[in-house]
Amino acid sequence: MSIASARASRALTGDRCDAYHADGYLIVRGLFHPTEMALVSMEADRLLSHTDLMNTDNIRCRWQPHCESGDCLFETFDPVIDLSPLLAILARDPRLLAVIADLYGEPAHLFKDKLIFKPAGAKGHDLHQDYISWPTFPTSFVTAAVAIDPCAPDNGCTEVYPGVHRRGYLSPADGDYHPLPEREVEGVDPVPLVLAPGDVAIFGGYTPHRSAPNRSTTSRRLLYLSYNADSDGGEQRDAHYREFHVWIRGKYAEYGKHQTYFR
C-alpha cells in the first residue's frame, strides 16, 4: 500500500475538537496504517544514510548532546520533505489535513517539516512553547507529530501541560527562542504522549511541552509536521524557511560560525 492510495480522511467529532481546544493537545490513534509506517521507517533509514548532509555547518541539520558523555549526536533534518517525495506526500495527506482543518474550522497549510531521529542517549528538550514572536509567525501554528517508532517515557517521548496554552505566549516577545521557567506550569500534571507507529499527537504553538533524554538503546523517530490556518497567512512554507534561514544563520554567527550553508 502506498500513502498516495490510502483511504480518505477521517473527520473529528465535535467533542474531540472541544477537548483539543480545552487541553491544547489531541492524540489521533492509528491515523496511518502499519504498512504505511513500515515504508516511512525504511525512508527514514534511507535518509539517515545521507551522511554527506550531516555537517554542523549545514543549517538543515540539528544536533543534541549525549545525555551522559556530552558527545554531539545528529538528531534532525529540518526541513525534510524536499529530500523525500514519500514524506512530502504524507505531510499533505488528506487524512491529516482533514484532522487539522477540523481543529481550525477551515483549511490548513503545511508550514514546517522536520524528521527527528532522537538517537539513543540524545538529551531531549527543555520546557518551551513552539510559537516564536516574529511578525510573520502564525498564531494558529499547530504541530502534528507522526510516530514512526513507539514513543514512551523511556525513550524521551514528548510531554505536554494541558490547559496552559489558554494563557497565550509566556515568553518575552523579542523574536527569540526562550525556555520556560518551571513556575509557568506549576501545579499542572504533564501528560506523556505515548504513541504507537501511525498515531499522531497534535498540539498548538502555545502548548508548553518538553522531552526527557532517550535512555533506551534505539532511536525514537518522529515526523514533526506543522501547519497554519488558511486565514492566518495561507500557503507560506517557502517564505517561512527563507526567513528562518536568515534567523538561524544570524544565531550561528553570534557563536562565531560564519561558514554556514543550506544543502
N, C-alpha and C positions, 0 to 999 in steps of 0.2 A: 504494500500500500504506500502510495506517495502522499505527501502532505497536500499537494495540489488537488488530489482526488478524494480527500477526506469529506465526510458528510457535512451538511450545512450547519450553521451556527445554532447554538442554544441560547435562548434569552433567559435573563434572570427574573425571578419573581419580584414583585414589589416589596415583599418582606425582606428579601436578601439585599435589595438596593437600600432599604431603610437601615438595615443593620450595618452596611458599609458606611453610610453617612454618619451613623452614630458612633461607630467604633474606629473608623479610619482605615480599616483593612477588611479583606474578604479572601477566603480560600475557595477556589473552584476545583473540585476533585475530578480527576480523570478527563480534563478537557481534551487532552491529546492521548491517542491510543498508544499502548505499549509498543506496537510495531513502528509507529512514527518516531517514538522516542529512541528506539534502537537505532534508527537511521540518524537521528540527531546526535546520539552518542558517538557513532562512528565518524560523523562530520567533525565533532569536537576533537576527536583523536587526530583526525587529519590536520586540523588547524594547529594543534599543539606540536605537530611535526615541523611547522614553519619556523624553525629556529633562526632563519635568516631575518625574520622580522623582530626577534626578541633582543632589542638593544635598548639600553637605558636612555639613549638619545632619541629614540623613536617615540613620539608623543602618542602613538596608538596604544602603547603598552603601559600597564600599571604593574607595580611591584609591591610586595609585602615582606617584612622581615619574618624569619622563622621565630616562633614564639619562645624558643629556648636558646638556639645558637645565635640568633640575630642574622643569619645568612639571608641574603637578598633572594627572594623567590619570585619568579614570574607568576602573575596572577590573572591578568585581564587583557583582552583585546577590546578597545573602545575607540572607534566603532568596530563592528564585526560584519555587518551584512554585505558590505562591499567585497568581502573576502569569500562569501559563501552564498551562492544562489539559493541553496536549501534554506538557510536561516533567513534570507530575505523574504522568502515565501511565508515562512512561519510567522515572521514579525507582522505581516499584514494578513494573516489567516482570518477568513470571515468569522470563524467561531470566536476568536479572541477579540476582534474588533467589535463584534456584536455585544460581548460582555461589557467592554469598556464603554461602548455607546449607551448601553442601558444605564450605567452608572452616571454618565454625563446627561442623559436625556437628549443627546444629539450626537452626530458623527464624531469619531475620534481620528486623530492623525498621529502617525509614528513621529516621535521627536528625538529619541536617542536609543542606541542599542549597544549592549555590552555582553560579552561572553566571559563569565567569571569562573575560573577553574578552581580557585581556593585549594591549592595542593596541601597535602599532609604537612602540618606544622605551621601553616600560614596564620599570622597573628589575629586577624579579624579587624573589625572597625569599631571605633568609639561611637558613643551615643550622638546622633545627629538627625537633622532633617535634610531631605534632598533639595528642597527649594533653595535657590540662590537669588539674592535680591538684585538681579540685573533688570534694567527696564524692559528688556525683551523676553525675560524668562516667564513662561506661562504659569499663572497661579493655579491652573487646572492640572498641573503636572501630576501624572499618575504612573506608577511603575507596576508592571506585571512580571513577576519572577517565575519563569517556567523551569520546573525542576527537571534536570537531566539525570541526576543521581538522587537517591534518598537524602533528605535533609532532616537532621535531628540535632539535639544539643551536643552530642559527642563530636560531630564534625563541624560545629560552628554555624548552625542554622541562624537565620535572621530572627530576632525577637522584636516585637512591636509593643508600644504602650498605648492601649486603646483609649480613645476619647480625648487624648491630649491635643490632637490636631485641631480641635474646636477653638483652641486658644490662639491659632494662627502662627505666624512666624515668630520664633522665640530668640532670634539672634540679632545682632546689630545689622541694619540694612545698609551695609557698606560694600556689597558685591563680592565679599569673600566667603569662603567656607569656614564654618565655626562648629567645633564640637559643643554639645550641650552640657551644661553643668547638671549634676545629679539632682539638684533641687527642683529642676523643671519636671521631673517625673516622680518626685517623692510621693509615696502613698499609692502609686499606681502599680499593679502587678503586671509584669511583662508577659506577653503571650509568645511562646516559641512557635515559629511557622514550620511545623513538622509536615514534610511533604514527601510524596512518592513520585517517581518519574511520571510526568504527564500532568501532575497537579500544577495549578497556577495560584500564586499568592499575589494579591493586588493591594497596594497601599498608596496613599496620597503623599504629595510632596511635603505636607506639614506633619505627617505622622512620625513621631520620634521612633528610631529603631537603632539597633546595634547588632553586632555578631561577635561571638567568642572565638578563640582560636580553634582551628581544626586539629583536634587531638586524636583523630583516627589515623589509620595507615593509608588511606586513599583520598583522592580528590573529592570535593563536593561541588559539582558543576551546576551553574545556574545561567540561563539566558535571561538577562535583565533588559526588558523592553519598556520604554517609557513613552507616554502619549500626552497629547493636549487636546482639549475640546475644539471643535470646529470654530466656535465663536471666539476662541482665545488665540487667534493668530493663524488658524488654518494650517496648511502644509508649510512647515518651517524647519524640517530636519537639516537640510543643507545649510541654511542660514545659521542655525544653531552651531553646527560644527565649525563653520568659518569663525564665528565669534569665540567659541570655546578654544580653538587652537591658538588664537591670539592671546587669550587669557592664560592658558597653560604655559605657553612659551614665556610669557612675562614672569610667571611664577618660577619656572626653572631658572630664568636669568637672575632672579633675586638670590639664587643659591650658586651662582657662578657658572651655570650651564648655558652656553651660548651657541652650541653646535647642534641644537635640536632640529629634527625633521619629522615629516609625516610620510610613512610608507605603509 
